[in-house]
Amino acid sequence: MLHLILFLTFAAICVAGAVNLLVQRHPINSALSLVVVMGALAVEFLLLGAEFVAAIQVIVYAGAVMVLFVFVIMLLNAGEEEHTTGSRAALLLGVPGILIGGLLMAWVLLERSGTRAVAAGALPGPPKTIGWLLFHDYLLPFEVTSVLVLIAIMGAVVLAAPPDSARHNRREN
Amino acid sequence: MVPLSYYLLLGGILFACGVIGFLIKRNLIAIFLSIELMLNGVNLSFVAFAAQWHALSGQVFVFFVMVVAAAEAAVGLAIIIAVYRTRETLNVDQVNLLKL
């Protein structure tokens, strides 16, 4: 019973944060509501027993990635979003379409998916086991992601570096 | 005991919110945040299915998704900075050329 109450509480926080992300007009408000979603999701991971995933969700996602986002928003001094008018066809077809699709998905998941109930901490994923899997069964994908991260770092440095003309001006001054 | 379908439904709702934000948002950074929301919804489904089939590989894949998301955030935000430097705007309606 406590498991269900915890799940529903943090699921409500998750959905509220996601809806707030859509409603807010200022990017910094959207970014902070995404932090709320990620924090609540970390609790859902813990309820499923994924300790390691919950920890890196907080450290890497809510910590590092979102700090990067907030820094860029402050660096670019991003202001309020401009209002644009959507097309009427999108409203007439899209909203009922989303409702029908959502209800169909909910019905399939709740009634026809054949999934069973899981207890709290159903599949413990302690760092030791995950690390063994990562460096044993998934060693090649792990090394490939390290190359990917290296390329991403170099790409980010090249893209975000000031253009050549600005650099020359600074040197002359 | 919580039915696994509740977790999948929550993941689906988060993914749908991400798709809607991707479509209706007009700010480049807000669109990027919606993509992160979609990735989070998928991560929840990964962990839920891992619990369903007692396979820890689902949780390892969440790790890989997070690494790719971090790399994507670094490169994407660098592109946004480069776009802002040449155009002085973050509105996607005014960013209609790939040329910097």
Interface residues (C-beta under 8 A of the other chain):
Chain A: H3 L4 F7 A11 C14 V15 A18 V19 L21 L22 P27 S30 A31 L34 V37 M38 L41 E44 F45 L47 L48 G49 A50 F52 V53 I56 Q57 V60 Y61 A64 V65 L68 F69 V72 I73 L75 L76 A78 E81 E82 T84 G86 I98 G102 M105 A106 L109 L110 S113 T115 R116 A117 V118 A119 A122 L123 G125 T129 I130 L133 L134 D137 Y138 P141 T145 L148 V149 I151 A152 I153 G155 A156 V157 V158 L159 A160 P162 P163
Chain B: M1 V2 P3 L4 S5 Y6 Y7 L8 L9 L10 G12 I13 L14 A16 C17 G18 I20 G21 I24 K25 R26 N27 I29 A30 F32 L33 S34 E36 L37 N40 N43 L44 V47 A48 A50 A51 Q52 H54 L56 S57 Q59 V60 V62 F63 F64 M66 V67 V68 A69 A70 A71 E72 A73 A74 V75 L77 A78 I79 I80 I81 A82 Y84 R85 L90 N91 D93
